[in-house]
Amino acid sequence: MFGGNNSTHLDEKNILEVLSNVQDPELGRDIVSLKMVDTLKLEGDRLYLKITLTTPACPLKSRIESDIRQALSRLDGLKEVKIDFNSRVTPRRFGPMTQLLPGVAHTIAVASAKGGVGKSTMSVGLAVALQQSGARVGLLDADIHGPNIPIMLGVEVPPAQEGERLIPAESHGVKLISTAFFMQADTPAIWRGPMVGKMIQELLMRVDWGELDYLIVDLPPGTGDASLTLAQSVPLSGAVIVTTPQDVALADVGRGIAMFKKLNVPILGLIENMSYFICPHCNERTDIFGHGGEETAKRLKLDFLGEVPLHPAIRMGGDSGQPILVTAPDSPQAEAIRNIAYKVAAKISVLNLKNSSSIAGKSFIPLTPNR
Ligand SMILES: Nc1ncnc2c1ncn2[C@@H]1O[C@H](COP(=O)(O)OP(=O)(O)OP(=O)(O)O)[C@@H](O)[C@H]1O
């Protein structure tokens, strides 16, 4: 199966050497120095590799596999190569450190400059897509003006209380804490900033999330007092901004960005929701709300994470508590959301690597193969 012209003696050392020429395309470093080669076992002419990715939601897994196979094809004498993948999400190594969420590796805010653009729908979509990839995921519904994620996620049993600890509700494999669970019917709709921050911090201190790879935080819309305080109250690895293609929503995006910049929270990118509608009869695309998310992202020097179409199944999924990623995971709409979620996970991995003072610029100690 393998065999090439650069014939060398076959042993684990030269296999590792060959692998050190394979780059993780997202991280821009070779897989050996990134310690991604977890296991390397050579038995005669058969090689077994276990590669550890920085996220189970790795968008370039198949490319990494084909690059490895391509590199190994230069070695003579290998008959069979079996490659398994696992993943290990390393906790945030940058930004202010806090003990507020000890078991949570990364907290990602989902924000919008304007209401009604589908921010909560995207929060649920990101959470479910990451969970389906194999990650341990929680969702904090901090949209105190209209916390509706318990409905969107179809939560049937509210969080349990064990002494002082709160055990999150769970649905579709995602752990959920929503301010909706703690609001009385007469809770004022308008919360003041400092009050909100205090409530969220108290809430967070009591929640037993267990070990999570990603905690998605659905912020209230806009850049007012409440969003600002909330964004400050939670240690964030990054923020995602949701917009529609409508001019007014796009014009507001700049303000949303300014808020995160002021807080030194990295902006992972822009999602354009309700981008277009595909007619189910004629298959024709109509840009109902116009178009412009990608250009806005470019103008604001943000990454464009992708477009999500306007589709009745997405709305129905939210209303019924059965997200489209669960009911129709292979649909183009679910695929669009999944691609965005994978990009977000990859961006977190890159940020973690680039901002990690302990490893930036240093070469790694070569790992010992055959573990
Ligand atoms: N791509 C989409 N296709 C169809 N319906 C959608 C889509 N995205 C969101 N919706 C629907 O639009 C409505 C508003 O969405 P959502 O509640 O997620 O917005 P939001 O930005 O969180 O709103 P709020 O400002 O109230 O927090 C919901 O009924 C949701 O199901």
The ligand as an SDF file (V2000), in Angstrom:
LIG
                    3D

 31 33  0  0  0  0  0  0  0  0999 V2000
  -32.4530   30.7300   10.4630 N   0  0  0  0  0  0  0  0  0  0  0  0
  -33.6950   30.7890   10.9310 C   0  0  0  0  0  0  0  0  0  0  0  0
  -34.7270   30.3210   10.1960 N   0  0  0  0  0  0  0  0  0  0  0  0
  -36.0010   30.3940   10.6530 C   0  0  0  0  0  0  0  0  0  0  0  0
  -36.3480   30.9070   11.8390 N   0  0  0  0  0  0  0  0  0  0  0  0
  -35.3510   31.3700   12.6150 C   0  0  0  0  0  0  0  0  0  0  0  0
  -33.9860   31.3310   12.2210 C   0  0  0  0  0  0  0  0  0  0  0  0
  -33.2530   31.8610   13.2170 N   0  0  0  0  0  0  0  0  0  0  0  0
  -34.1020   32.2090   14.1910 C   0  0  0  0  0  0  0  0  0  0  0  0
  -35.3670   31.9300   13.8300 N   0  0  0  0  0  0  0  0  0  0  0  0
  -36.5910   32.1920   14.5990 C   0  0  0  0  0  0  0  0  0  0  0  0
  -36.6370   33.5960   14.8360 O   0  0  0  0  0  0  0  0  0  0  0  0
  -37.1650   33.8570   16.1250 C   0  0  0  0  0  0  0  0  0  0  0  0
  -36.1630   34.6840   16.9260 C   0  0  0  0  0  0  0  0  0  0  0  0
  -35.0250   33.8860   17.1620 O   0  0  0  0  0  0  0  0  0  0  0  0
  -34.2230   33.9530   18.5440 P   0  0  0  0  0  0  0  0  0  0  0  0
  -35.1440   33.9230   19.7050 O   0  0  0  0  0  0  0  0  0  0  0  0
  -33.1640   32.9280   18.4400 O   0  0  0  0  0  0  0  0  0  0  0  0
  -33.6140   35.4040   18.3820 O   0  0  0  0  0  0  0  0  0  0  0  0
  -32.8070   36.2700   19.4590 P   0  0  0  0  0  0  0  0  0  0  0  0
  -31.8830   37.1080   18.6890 O   0  0  0  0  0  0  0  0  0  0  0  0
  -32.2570   35.3880   20.5090 O   0  0  0  0  0  0  0  0  0  0  0  0
  -33.9880   37.1110   20.0620 O   0  0  0  0  0  0  0  0  0  0  0  0
  -33.9790   38.0130   21.4060 P   0  0  0  0  0  0  0  0  0  0  0  0
  -33.6110   39.3620   20.9410 O   0  0  0  0  0  0  0  0  0  0  0  0
  -35.3930   37.9190   21.8400 O   0  0  0  0  0  0  0  0  0  0  0  0
  -33.0380   37.4240   22.3710 O   0  0  0  0  0  0  0  0  0  0  0  0
  -37.4660   32.5030   16.7420 C   0  0  0  0  0  0  0  0  0  0  0  0
  -38.8180   32.1820   16.5160 O   0  0  0  0  0  0  0  0  0  0  0  0
  -36.5700   31.5390   15.9670 C   0  0  0  0  0  0  0  0  0  0  0  0
  -37.1010   30.2200   15.8900 O   0  0  0  0  0  0  0  0  0  0  0  0
  1  2  1  0
  2  3  1  0
  2  7  2  0
  3  4  2  0
  4  5  1  0
  5  6  2  0
  6  7  1  0
  6 10  1  0
  7  8  1  0
  8  9  2  0
  9 10  1  0
 10 11  1  0
 11 12  1  0
 11 30  1  0
 12 13  1  0
 13 14  1  0
 13 28  1  0
 14 15  1  0
 15 16  1  0
 16 17  2  0
 16 18  1  0
 16 19  1  0
 19 20  1  0
 20 21  2  0
 20 22  1  0
 20 23  1  0
 23 24  1  0
 24 25  2  0
 24 26  1  0
 24 27  1  0
 28 29  1  0
 28 30  1  0
 30 31  1  0
M  END
$$$$
